Amino acid sequence: MNLDKDFFWGIGLGLVAGALGYKLYNDNKQTIIASLENFKNKMSTAVPGDYALAAAGEQAGNIDLAELERQKEHLEDLIAEQQSKMAQASEATQS
């Protein structure tokens, strides 16, 4: 196997970049962790629709029965709408 100078330069630069990244991470560790926690919190509350509680990690036992019934009815409406669209599409392809 013929190892040339470019190979060793690549290894050396990779090691330097890794060491520099590790040093920068350690120097800014608290800031990075705080930023990631802030991002995680924003993502858990940025759920579109009325399902923010369920998507934020709440278990179904913590949601009241009326809310669960409302979500069930909404899902049933969505299912019926999708089924009617599929039926219309299949009728259009058969025509």
Stockholm file with secondary structure:
# STOCKHOLM 1.0

chainA/1-95         MNLDKDFFWGIGLGLVAGALGYKLYNDNKQTIIASLENFKNKMSTAVPGDYALAAAGEQAGNIDLAELERQKEHLEDLIAEQQSKMAQASEATQS
#=GR chainA/1-95 SS CCCCHHHHHHHHHHHHHHHHHHHHHHHTHHHHHHHHHHHHHHHHHCCCSSCHHHHTTCCGGGSCHHHHHHHHHHHHHHHHHHHHHHHHHHHHHHC
#=GC SS_cons        CCCCHHHHHHHHHHHHHHHHHHHHHHHTHHHHHHHHHHHHHHHHHCCCSSCHHHHTTCCGGGSCHHHHHHHHHHHHHHHHHHHHHHHHHHHHHHC
//
